[in-house]
Every structure is written in C-alpha cells, then in structure tokens.
Amino acid sequence: MQIKEPKIQTSLRIDKESLHDAKKILDQMGMNFSEAVNIFTKMIVSHKGLPFEVKLPNNEVDDLTQKLQLALEDVARLERGEKKATKARDFLNEL
C-alpha cells in the first residue's frame, strides 16, 4: 500500500483567460488544475529543473538558421538538377 504524502494549499497568480483555457483542456483530459500542477511539480523535481527548455529568442541565431535552411534547400535543388551551380564565392556571398 502506498502512503500518500500530506498536501498543502498554495495560491498562484495566473491570468484569467489562460487559466480558463487550461482548465477546459485539462477537463477534456479528465484532470483538474490541481492534479496538473502536482504533475508539473513532480516533473520539476525529476528533471531537476523545468521539464522543457526556456530561452529568450535570439534573432541572430534565427537569421543564421534561416540562411542555413535556404542554403540546404539550394544544395538539394542542385542535387536534383533544378539549379545550376554558381561560383563558390557567389554562393557564400548570398549567405
């Protein structure tokens, strides 16, 4: 038999619309908000941090990622014969 840990009551400040939307989704999942918070808390403990990555957007990295994606698409077009090769210098200047 599993021994239940004692529960404590806490309060949260959450914007009204987000709480309403979350409760609707959780209800469809057969779960209440308190159960979801308990699961989230246990996930924090098991991950020793948030169970997902949190970071600020980095426009420079996003721009480079987009340029790399475009370059990879160009390479794929070259391989399929849809595009003719240009000078390497011209290709690099486009990046």
Buried (B, 14 or more C-beta within 10 A) or exposed (E): EEEEEEEEEEEEEEEEEEEEEEBEEBEEEEBEBEEBEEEEEEEEEEEEEEEEEEEEEEEEEEEEEEEEEEBEEBEEEBEEEEEEEEEEEEBEEEE
